[in-house]
């Protein structure tokens, strides 16, 4: 089994510049009716998408696009982060943000 490379991180200085991007994305998702409940909106406001795709440009991370997060040796995408509208549709309606947990992952066919 091959060793996976470590994940890069985003500096905290980048966080201040993401708030307007995050707010614009949330507004767009609300207009699309992708965000339909307060708990889902809170999740999008709380979770920093850029921390899960540290090498992608912030403008791309906070747009309604899927983001490739890992490629194989040939450059083929092997892992990605779903587009925000897909995440919003798939999040459970009763979503609760628990500060003890650092990750939330959902798989579906």
Steps between C-alpha positions, in 0.01 A plus 500: 500500500638841404533777752258788441647850488418727790229761452610860461342762720379851440638781713264678735573827317303365203195453722417871514478520121261204469210648697363709207546200266324270746213749546456533123495121459238463774286769336529322164406164653200655673382657172535157335295350786791265570518625860153439636548492877675704769722207613633449146565874465682494835714210377603694190574808711703298753704263281794648308503323162850625420646287781398190302647624171804702607663510157194630315445874450259645756272638228464149358446334838221743585322465166239237418752260347639162598870514588754229421690435823735222389641369174689179429846476342347537153308814596160333513261623768460240774332712769284809497283724712142522374355827378339696784150470353534119505626508859210724604243268338656192658550629854243358737221739594570456872869582475659586833846649518694334779821682593659174618502365145737635239366325191170419340494261209205356315516238230222427259473304176 
